[in-house]
Amino acid sequence: GDVDQLNFWISYETGNLTLAAEYSDYDWNGDDGRAWMLLANYWFNNRIGGTLRFSAENFDKFDTWKFSVGPSIRITENLLTRFEYSYAQSDIYNTGVEKSNLDVQMLLAEGIFTF
């Protein structure tokens, strides 16, 4: 299949705060769509941080959005753990009717080891 994608990412860091935005334009086998994301990450000290993120996708066949919030905890210099709660809603049939929405809640745990 044919896939075309154009992606832009911008971020700004000042002190313990990182702000970021992303935009993508897709063409997946003739299904056109756009996706975007806004993110704010703040480190309260050298061990504990938090992230807020909002994203949305708008395609010919469906629309969806997601909100995420979660803490990050640095266990050691090389090991970071992250937890995230996300709520998403999708009009999977693109009807615009409230009853066709699919609501999803997610709880994620992640470990990141760097060396």
N, C-alpha and C positions, 0 to 999 in steps of 0.2 A: 504494500500500500504506500501511498504518497503522504508524507507528513512534512508540512512547513511550519516553522515556529520562529517568531521574533520575540526576544526577551530583553527587558531592561531591568537593571537592579541599581538602586542608589542607597547608600547608607551614610550616616553621619554619627561620629563618636565624639563625645565631650565628657571627660572625666569617667564616671562609672555608667553613663547612659549611652546606649546605642539606639538610634532610630533608623528604620529601613523601610523601603517601599520597593515593590516589584510589580511589573506589568508584562504580560505575555499575550501575544496574538497568535492563534492557531488556525491551521487548516489541516484537519485529519481526514483524508479521503473525501474531501468535499464538505465536511461538517465544520463550519466556521465557528470560532469562539474566542473569548477573551477571558483572562484571569488576572486578578490583582491581589496584592497582599500588603498590609501595613503591620509593622512590628515595632514594639518598644521593649527593650531589655535594660534592666537596671541592676547593678551589683551594689547591695546595701553595705557590704564589707567584703573582705577578700575570700569569704567562704559561702555567703548566701546571696543569691540573686533571684530575680523574678522576670517573667516574660508575659506580655500581652500581645495577642496577634489576632487580626481580623482578615479574612480572605473571602473572595467570591469568584465564581466561575459562571460565565454566561455563554452557553452554546446554543446552536440552533435547536437542539433536541431537549435541553434541560437547563435549569438554573440552580445554583446552589451557593450557600454561604456557610462560613464556619468561624466561630469565636473560640479562642483558646487562652487559657491562663495557667501558669504553673511556676513553681519554685525550682531553682537550681541549687544544688549543694555540692561544694567542692570537698571531697573526702580527703584527698591528698593532692599534691601538685600535679599528678598525672591522672587522677581519677575524678571525674565529675558525674554526678547523678542528676537526672532531671525527671520531674513528674509533671504531667500535663492533664488538665481536664479540658475537653472540647465538646462543644455543642454545635451541631450542624443541622441545616435544614435544606432539603432539596425538592424542587418541583420536578420529579423525575420524568413526568409525562408532558411537561411544558404546557399544562392546561390553564395555569393561572388560577385554578380553583383550590381553595384552602385544604380541602379533604384529600387532594392528591399529593400533599407534601409528605415527605419521608423525614422524620426527625431521628437524629442519631446522637447519642451521648457516648463519649469515649474517655477512658482513663488509661493513660500511658505511663510507663516507667522506662527509663533509658539510662544506660551506663556508657560513658565515653572515656576511653583510655587513650591517652596521648603519650608519645615518646619521641 
